[in-house]
Amino acid sequence: MRIRVKRPSRAASLRRLCLSAAVAVGGAAAAAWAALPVGSAPAPVAFEHFPDRLHTFIWRNWNVVGVDRLAAVLRASPAEAAALAAGMGLPPARPAPAEQLRRGYITILRRNWHLLPYPQLLQMVGMTEEQLERALWEDDFLWIKFGMLKPRCKPLYYRPPDETARRREREIAAVVRRHFGDRLRSPGEPRFQFIERMGRPAAAPASSPRPAASGSDAFEARFLYSYFGLYGDPLFEADPALDPYPEGLLERLSALGVNGVWLPVLLRNLAPGGTLLPGYGKESARRLRNLRRLVRRAARHGLGVYLYLNEPRAMPVGFFIGRERLRGVREGPLAALCTSRPEVRAWLRQSLEHVFRETPGLAGVFAITASENLTSCASHGRQAQCPRCSRRPYADIIAEVIRTIEEGVHAGNPQAKVIAWDWGWHGHGDASDVIAALPTNVWLMSVSEWGLPIVRGGVSTQVGEYSLSAVGPGPRALRHWRLARSRGLKTMAKVQFNNSWELSSLPYLPVMHLVAQHARRLAETGVNGLMLSWTLGGYPSPNLALASRFQRSPPPSTEAVLNAAARERYGPAGAAAARRAWSAFSQAFQEYPFHAGVVYHCPVQYGPANLLYPRPTGYRATMTGIPYDDLDAWRGPYPAETFARQFAVMARRWAEGIPALKAAVSHAPPSRRAEASEELRYAQAAEICFRSVANQAWFILHRNALAERGLPEDSRRRRRRAVRSLLQDEISLAKRLYDLAKADSRVGFEAANQYFYLPNDLLKK
C-alpha cells in the first residue's frame, strides 16, 4: 500500500510515528527485533450483540480456520466449539481453505485484534513472534492498518455457557433462520477459489518467447501488480502455491495487452554488502534463483519483470556502531545511509549491477526516492540535519540517487528501463529542479490525476491519487512530463483503471466511460508507458481490455472503443444496454466525495460488513484497516451531512444503471455470459457499498444527536424513526451482499489487505 496524502497531515503524522518505531530487518539487523508492539493498549471494543467474547470469537472464526484450531486456542474440545456455533444457528463445520493461513493471515489477525492477546493470535495464524512482528512492520504498513495499537485483551478460554448465554444463543439462531433459512447451508464458493481458477493456463503456454510490443504502440511499457500477490518477501517463498504470478495469470494479463509485472524488493536481500555492509545478501542466491525463474516464465508470455525500489533503506541506529561515517539523518531508531558518502553510492551501484547481471532479461526498476520509507537524507526533506547533505541542494541529492541507480542497472543490463517516480518530491509539489538534474536515459513517472481540481457536493478540493472517479491527467503530471520530454526523457503515467481506494474490495468497477476517457487523453499526451496498478487493481479485467484498445497510434475515438467493447462483450442485441449502464455508473461515480482521508478511512471497502455501534467506540479509523465509527475521519474535508448525501446520491444514480446491465447480460453470447454476470455482480456490490456508507454516516449523526440532553421529544421521535429505517435498509443490504460474496470469492478481497470481510460478517450485521 502507498500511503499518499499531502504532508503535513494526520495521515503523515501516523506514518512517521509508525516508521519511527519500526525496526529494519535482514542481514545484520535481524537480531534487532523488539517485543511485539502494543502502542497505547486501550480496552478492546465490546461486541454486545453476542452473549460474551467466547461466542464472538466462535462466530468471527467459524469456517475461517478449522474447528480443531479454534478448540486448541480456547483449550476446549472440537465438540464444545462446534456446540457453540450450532447454538447460534451457524452451519456445520467445513474444512477451512488451506490458503487461509498462508494467504489470509491479515484477515485472521484483523477479525481477532479486539478478541485475543498476542499469544493466542500467534496460535490462530501459526506464526512465531518474530514472524508476526516482521509482518506488522514490513507487510505494507500493517501496524498502521491496525491503528498502531493492540487492544488490551485478556486470554480467552472455553467455559460452558450459562442459561443467560444459552437464551441469547437461541435468539441469535432465530434471527439467522428468519433471515437466511436454507441459504445458510449452501457452501458457496470457497475463499481464494479464484486463485486456483486464475492460476490454470487457459491454453497451452507458448514454447518460445512472444515478441515484445512494438515501439510504435502508444504505450510502450504497460505493467501492474499481481491481483493476489503477497506483499512481504515474495522471492523468498519456495511454495509454488504462493506464487504471485502463476502461468494462468501471466497468460491472461498478456492477452489483455499487459507487457510487464512488478515485485517489491529490498536490495539488501538481493545483493551482498561486502566489507562495508556485512550481513547484507543473506539468502540472496535463493531469491535471485526465484527471480530468474519468474523472468523466464514471464518472458514466455511476452511480459517483463520490474522491481520496485526504495533505496538505500535506513537501518537501526545500532547498525552504525563502527560505521559512523555512513550515518545520515535519524528518524526514531532508524538512520539513513547517507548517499553523500561515495562508498554508499558505490554499494548501491554495485548491488544493482549484481542483480541485473545475475538475472538476464530483467525488464527494469521503478524507484520512489521520497517514499514513506526513510532512504537518503533528503527523502523526507531533512537534509539540513546531515552535516554533509546540508551543504547540497535537495534536487542534487535526489537526482544523484537516481543517477546511481541508473548506473548500476545499466552496468548489469544496458537495455533495462530505469523509471524515476516523482512521488513525494518537494512534498508532491513542483519538482522541476529534480527533473532538470536527471540523466536522460531514465523514464519519469507521475501519478496521472494528481492535482486535478474537483467540486463534489459543493466542496472544492484537489485529487491526490488513487482516483478512478476523476479523469486525468492533472496539472502536476502534465507539467513534469513536458519538462522531461524537453530533456529527451521518456514518460510514464501511474493510473488505476480497475479500481482504487475509492472501492478496492471488488476486482474492478464497470465505469468504462471514465476508463476510456482517461486512456484516450493519456494517448494524446504522448506518454510512453502506463503503470496500471498499485497493489490494488491488478485483476485481468474488461477495464484493462478496454484500455488496451488505445495502445494503437494514433488512438481511436472513445466512442468507437466503447461501442466495440460493448458489442464484443454483450453482442449486438445487448451493446446499447451495456453502454447505458456504463454511462450511468460513470456519471454516478463522479459524485464520489473524493479526498485522501475519505478513501483511506471511510467504510466503503467493507460496506454493510462494518458494524453499527450503539455508543461511540472512541477508536480512530485506520488506514484502509478498521473504520470503526469514526465519522470525523471518514468525511475528510466534507461536512458530515454532505458526506452522507454524496454517497447516497452516488448510490442512487449508480442503481439507475443496474437494470440496463441486467438487460445487457440477458443478451450476452453464451461464451461471454459468465463474464457478463460477474460484471453485474460487481456493479450490484458497488451500489450496496456506496449506499451503506451513507446509511452508516446518517446512523452515527442520529445516534450522537439522540445522546444529547435536552433534545426536543418530537425531534427525538423523528430521529428514532430514521434510525429504524436505516437499520432495516442495512439488513437488506447485508443480505444482498452476503449472497454476492458467497457466490464469488473475489468479492471482499484485495491483495494487500486480503479479505476485508467474509460472508459471516454480513450474516452478523
N, C-alpha and C positions, 0 to 999 in steps of 0.2 A: 504494500500500500504506500502511496505517496501522500504525505500529509501536507497539502499545499494551501496555505492561507497566507495572506499578506502579513508580514511582520510589521510592527509588533501586534500581537493578538492574544486572546485567551488560548487559542489552539497552539500558538507558538510557545507560550509560556509552559503549557503542558508538555510540549515536545521537549523543550530544553530541560525541564525538571526530570523527565524520564531519562533523557540522554546523559544528564549529569550523574545519574545513579547507575547507568549501565556499565557493564564491565566487558571489555573485549575478550574474545576467546580465540583459541588457535595457537599452536606452537608454544612459545614461551609464556603466553598469557594464560594457558589452560588452568594453571593452579590458582588463578586469582578469583575464582568464583566465591561469592559470599553466600550467606544463608538466603533461602527463598524470601523474596521481598514481601512486605506486608503493608507498607505505607501507613496511613492513619488508622487502619484496622478498626473501622466502625462496626457497630452492631449490624448483623445482616437484615435484609428485608424479611419481614414476616409474611408468609403466604396463608392468610387467614381463611381462605376458601377451602383449605384441606383440614382434616382433623388435627394434624400435627406435622412436624417436619419429616417424620418417617413416611407418612403417606405421600407427602410432596415428593420426596426422593424416589419412591417407587413409581409414581406417575411420570415424573420427568425422565426417567431412565428405562421405562418398560419397553422392551424390544429395541432399545438403543444399544445396550450391551446385554450379554447373556444373563439369564437368571442366576446361574452359578456365581458369576462375578458380583452381582448385586448382593446375593446372600453372603458371600465371603466378606464384602465390605461391611455389612451390617452385623456380622457374626451370627447369622441366622441360617436356617436350613433353606434350600430351594423351595420346599413346600410352604414354609412360612412366608417367604417373599411372594410366592405365587398366590397365596391366600389373600394377602393384602390387595394385590392387583384385582383379583376376582371379586373381592368385596366391593370395589369401586366400579365394577362393570367393565373393566378392561378385558380385551380378548385374551385367549391363552398365549403363553409364551411361544415365540417363534425364534429360530436361530438368528442371532444378530449378524448383519453383514460383516464378513471378515475385514472389509475395508474400514469399518467404523473406527477401530482403534488406530489403524495406520493412517487413514486419511481424514478421520473425523475427530481427532483428539481436541481440537479447539471447540467444536460443538459440545463435547462432553464436559470440558472444563467450564465453559460459559454457563451451561444449564445447571451446574453444581457449585458455582462460585459462591453462592449465598447459602449453601447447604452443608458443605463438608470442609473440614480443616485440611491442610496440605497432605498429611499422611494418607488420609482416605482418598483424596484426589489422585495421588500417585497410584494407589491401588486401582482406581477406576480407569486410568489411561495407560497403566502398565509402563510407567516411566520411572527412572531413577530421579533423585533430587536434582542432580546435575543436568540431566536431560530436560527436565521441566524448566529449570532456571534458564538454560540456553534458549528454550522456546520462548519464554516470556520476554527476554531481552532482544532476541535476534530474529524471531519469526514475524517479520513485518510489523514491528511495534505492538506486539500482542499485549504487553503490560499497559500501554496506553489504552488499548481497546477495552481492557478490563478496569479502567479508571485509575490506574496506579495505586490501587489499594486492594487488600484482601480482607473481606469481612471476617470478623472475629467469630468463627464457627466452633462450637463445641463438637467433640466426637459424637457420631450418630450410630447407635446400636439398636438392634431389634428388641422390642418388648411387646408382649401380647396387647392388642388394643383393648381398652376398657369399653363399657357399654356406650358411653358418650361418643367415642370414636366409631364404634360399630353403627350407631344410629346415623352419624354423618356419612359413613360409607354407603349405607342404604340410600340416603338422599342423593348422593352423587350418582350412584348406579341408576337410580330412577331418571335423573336428568339425562344421562347417557342414553338410556333406552328410548326415552321420549323423543330425543332429537336425532338419533342416528340409527337406532334399530339394527337391522341385519347388515347395514353398510359397514358397521364396525368389524364384522367378521371377515370381510374380504381382505386379503393380504395387501392388495395394491402392488405397485412396483417397488421392489426393494431399493433402499437408498444406495446410491452410487452405481445402480444398474447401468446408467448411461455410459459410465467409463468402459465397462466391458463391451457394450454395444459399439461405442465410437472407436474403441481400440482395434476392432476387427477390420482388416482391409476390405474395402468394397469390391475390389478386384485384385487380380494377381499383381504384386508390385513389379515395377519396371526392372528389367535386368540390367539396364545401363543408365547412367545419369541422364536426366532430361536436360535439354538445352536451357541455358539461362535466359531470363526475359530480355527482350530486345531493348537496346538502349534508346530506341525511338519511342518506347512507351512513355505515356505521360508521367508515370510514377515508376522510376527505375527500381527503387527499393520499397518493399511492402512487407513489413514484418510485425509480429504480435506475440503475445504470451499464451501459454497453454491454458485452455479453458479450465483444467483441473490440476495443474501442476502444484506440487508442494513447494512453498517458497524458500524454505530454510537453506539446505545444502544439497541440492538435487544431484550433483555429480558424485557425492559420496555414497549415495544409495546403491546397493547391489541388487535389490529386489526388483525383478522386471515388472512386478505388479505396480510398483510406484513410479514407473517410467512416465515423465511428464509428456512425452511425445511418442506414443506407440504408433505403429505403422498406419493404422486406420485414421488416426487424427492427421498425421502428415499428409496422407493421400487426400483427405477431404479438404484440408487447407489449400493444398496445391491446386486442386480443381477449382477453387474459388479465386484464383489469381494471387494468392499469398505466395511470396517467394522467400520468406525468412521467418525464423522464430528466435526468441531470446531467453536467456537464463541469467539470474543474479549470481554473482560470484564475489568472493573475497580473494584478492590477489595473493595474500599471504597463505592461502590454502592451495594455490596452484603453482607456486614457484618458490624455490629455496631463497633464504635470505643471506646465505654465506656467513662470513665472519661479522658483517655489520649487523645483521638481524637474525641471530641464531634462533632456531626453533621454528622459523617460518618454513613452509613447504612440507610439513608432516602429512603423510598420505597423499602428497601431490601426484605421485605416479599413478595411484589408483584413480584419482579424479581426472587426470589427463587421459588415461586409458578410456574411461567412460565418455569423456568429451569427444575423443576421436571416433568412438563407435557412433555417437549421435550425429556427428558431422557426416560420416559416411552414409548413415541411413537417410538423413535428411536430403543429402545430395541426390539420392536415387529418385526423389520426388521433386527435384528442382528447387530445393529450399536451402538457404544458407543459415548458419547459426551465428547469432550475435551474443556477446557478453555484455552485461550491464555492470558498470564500474562506478564506485565512489572511492577514489584512491588519492593518496595513500591513507588508509584508515588510521584513526587515532588509536593509541594504546594506553593501558593503565599507567599511571604515573610511576609505579614501581618498576616498570619495564625500562625506564630511562636511567636507572642507577648504573653508573659507569658509562652511560651514553648521553650525558647531559648536553653534549654539543648538538645532538639531533633533536632536542626537545623544543617544540614551539609553544603556541598558546595553550592554556589549560581550560578545560570545562569539567568541573567536578573532579572525579577520579581519573579522567582521561586527559591526555595531552597529544597535540598534533605532532606528527613527524614533519619538521619544518622543511618545506620544499626549497627554501633559500639556501639550504645546505646542499652542495653538489653531490655528496655521497647518497643523499636520499633520492635525488633525481636519478642518479645512476642506478640505484636499486629498482626504481620504478621502470626505468627504460629497459634494463636487462631482464626483469621479470616478464614484461610483456613480450619482449623478443623471444624468451624461452617458451612461453605459452604458444605463441603463434608459430614458432619453428617446430615445436613438438606436436602441433595439431594442424597438419596440412589441410587447406580448404576451409579453415575457419573464416567466416564471412567478415567479421569485424567486431567493433565495440561501439557502444554509446556510453558516454560518461556525463554524469552530473557532478560538477565541481563545486557546487554551493548547496548541497543537499542538507537534509536534517542531520546526517552523519557528519561529525567533525572530520575534516580531511586536512587541507592546507590551513595555514594561519589566517588566510583571507576568506576561507569558505563560509564563515559566519560573520564576516566583516570586522574581525577583531585583531587585524594585523598590527594595529598600533601597540598591542601588548607584547609583541615579539621584538626584541632588540634588533634583529636582522631585518624582518619584514616591515617594521615601522618606517624604514627609510625608503620603501618602494611603493609605487602606486598599486592600488588594488588590481587594476587591469593587467599590470605586468605579471603579478603573481598568478592570477587565474590563467592567463594565456600561456604562461610558462609551463604550468602543469599539463595543459592540453598539448603543448608542443612536445613535452617529454613523452606523453602517452603516444602521440603520433610517431615519434622517432622509434620507440620500442616496437610498436605494432608493425610498422613498415620495414623495420630491420628483419623481422621474422617473416613477413609476407607483404611485399610491396603492393599487392592487389587488394588487400583488405581495406574495408571502409572504417574510418575513424569519425565518429559523429559526436560533436560537442553540443550538448543540450544547454540552452541558456537559462534553464530553470534556476531561480534564486539569484542570478547575477544582479547586483545592486538592488537587492530586495525586490526582485521582479520588476524593476524599473528599466529605464533606458540603459542599455549595455553597449552602446556604440563604441566606447573606448576598448572594451574587451574584443569585440568583433574586429576592430581595426588592427589588433595585435595578433590575431590568429594566423597560423600557417595556412597557405592557400590550398593545401591538399587535404583539408578536413571538410566535413559537412557541418552545416549549422542547423540545429533542430530547435523549433519553437512550438509551444502549445498553440494550435491554430486560433482558438476562440479567445485567448487571453486579452482582456481589456475591452471587450465588447460592451458598450453601454446598453442597458436594458431597463425597461419600465414594466414592472409586474405588480398588479393591484395598486397602481398609483405610486409605488415606491421606486425611486430611481437608484440604480446601483450598477456595478460592473461585474462581468463574468471573470472569474479567475481561470478555472479549468474544470474538467470533468463535466462539461455541459454538452448534452446532445440536444437540448431544447433551444439553445442559442446557436445560430448558424454562423460559423466563422468564414474566413479568417478575420481576426481582430487587428487593431492598430499596432499593438506591440510586435506581433509576428510579421506583419507587412513591413514595418519599419526595419526590423532586423534582417529580414530576407533581402530587402532592397540593398542594404549596405553590404551584406555578404556577397550577393551576386556582383556588385560593383567591384569587388576584390577578386572575383573568379571562384568563389566557394560555391559548392552545391548546397542545396537547402532541403530541409525536411519539415513536414508538419506532423505533430503529435495530435491524434484525434481519438475519439471514441465513437465508432459507428454502430456498435451493437447495443451498448448500454453505457451508463455512467453511474457515479454515486447518486445520481438523481433516482435511480432504482436499479440496483445491481443484482438483486436476488432472482432475476429472470435472465435466461440466456441472451435474449435480445428483445427490443421494443419495436413493433412494426410501424415506426414513424418514417416511412420510406421517402416521403417528400423532403423531410429535413436532411436525410442522408444524401439524397440525390443533389439537393441544392449545395450542400457543403462540398461534396466530391467535385461537382462541376466547377464551383468557384476556385477550389484548390488547383484543379487542372488549368484553369485560366491564368492563375498566378505564375505558373511555370515551376512550382516546386518539384524537386527531383525524386522525392520519396515520401512515404507515409509510414509512421509508426501507428499501427491500427488499434493498439490497446495497451493499457497498463495490466495489472494482474487481473482486472475485470475486463470483460469484453472480448475474450478470445474464442468464442463459440463459432464453429463453421456454419454461418447463418445465411439466410437470404439477404440480410443487410450487406454482408460482405460481397455476395454475388452481385448485388446492385451497384455497389461502389466500384467493383472491378470493371464494369461496363464503361467507366470513364477513363480507363487506362490508355485508350487509343488517343493518338494525337493527329489532328485536333479532336477535342472531346465532342461527343454527340450532345444533343439538347436534352434537358431534364425530362421534357415531355416524352420524347422518343424512348428514353431509357425506361421511364416508369411504365409506359404502355407495353413495351416489350416484356418487361419483368412480370407485369400482371397477366399477360396472355400466356406466358410460359408456365406460370405457377398455377393459374386458375382457369386456363383455357379461354377460348373466345367468348363463351357464354358467361363466364364469371369475372372477366377482366374489368368491366365497368364497375361492378360492385366492389371489387378489391380496391380500385382507385378511389372510390368514395370513402371506403373505410380508412385507407391510408391518409387521405386528406383530413378526415375528422380527427384521427389520432394525432397527426402532426400539428394541426391548429390547436387542439386541446393542450398538447404538451408545451406549447409556447406560453401557456398561462402558469407554468411551474414557478413558484416563488423562489427563484434560484438565489443562492448565496452559499459560500463555503460552509458557514455554520449550519445552514439548513440541511444540506446534503450529508454532512458528516454526523449530525446529531439527531435529526428527527426520525421517527419510527417507520419511515417509508420502506426500509428493507424488510421489516417484519410484518407490516400491515396489521391485520387483526390478531396476529400472534402475540403482539405486545400487550401486556396486561393493563387493565384499568385498576387503579389503586383508590380505594375509598378515602384514604387520607394521604397527604404528601409523604413521600418516602424520604425526602431530604437528600437523596442521591443526585449527583450531576450526571447528565447524559455523557456518554463516552464516544470517542471517535469510531464510528461505524461498529460500535460494540454493543452497548446496552443502553437503550434510550430512557428507561425508567419513565418518570412523569415530569421531566424537566422541560416544560413548555418554553421557558425563557431561553434555553439553549436551542431548542428545536427551531424557533422562529427567526433566528438571526436578526436582521435589521427591521423585520416586518412587525407591525403591531399585531398582537395576538389574534384579534378578530380578523384582520386582513389575511394573516397566515392561514387561518381556518377557512376563510371564504375562498381563497385562491385554490386550495386543494379541493374544495367542494366544487368550484366552477370547473376545474380541470377534470375531475371525475365525471361530472355531468356531461361535459362536451365529449369526453372520451367515450362514454357509454353510447353516445349517438352513433358511433361508428361500428358498434358490435353487430347490430342486425345486418348491416351491409356485408360485413366479413362472414357472417354465418351464411348469407346467400351465396357469396363467392365460394365458400368451402363446398357447398352443395353441388357446385358446377365443376369443381376441380377434377382433372383427369384422374382415373384410378391410380396411376403411378405416382401422383402427387397428393393424393388425398390425406395420407398420414402426415406429411409435412404441413399441409394446409391446416389440418386440425390442430397441430402443435401451435401454429401462429395464432389461431383463435384462442387456444388455451392461455397463451401468454398475454394476449390482449385483455382477456377477461380477468386474469390475475392482476394485471397492472391497474385496471379500473378499481378493483377491490382494495388494493393497497392505497391508492390515492384517496378513495372515499373514507377509508378507515383512519387515515391521518387527520382528516377534517373532523371526524367523529371524536377522536381522542382529544384533539385540541379543545373542542367545544365542551367535552365532558369535564376536562380539568378546569376550564373557566367557570362552568356551573358549579362544580364541586367546591372550588375555592370561595365562590360567592355565597354558597349555602352555609359555609362555615363561619361567615361574618356575623357578628352580633348586630342586632338592630335591622336586619333585612326585613322590609315590609312583607306581611303574610301573603299578599297577592303575588308579589314578585317571587316569593319562596315557592308558591304553588306552581307558577309558570315554569320556574327552573326545574322543579321536580318532574313535571310532565315532560320537559325537554330531555332530561336525563333518562327517563324511562324510554322515550322514543329512540335515543341514541343507543341505549343498551340493546333494545330489540334489533336495531339495524346491525350492531356489531355481532350479535348472534347469527343473523342471516349471512353477513359477510364471512364470518369464521367458518360456517358450514359450507359455503360455496368454495372458499379457498381450500378447505380440507379435502374436498373431492378432487380438486385440481392437483394439489400436492400429492395426494395418494396415487393418482393416476400417472404422474410424471415425476421421476426422481430428480429432475433438473430444477423444479420449482423450489425456491428457497435456498439454492446453492450459489456460492461464489468462491473462487479458488482460495483467496487469502483469508476469508472468514469461515469457509466451509459452510455448513448448514446454519443459516440464520434461524430457521425454525423447522420443525418436523410436524407431521400430521397430528401427533398427540398434543402439541402446543395449541393447535386450533381447536381440538376437542376440549382442551382445558378451558379455553376462553369462553 
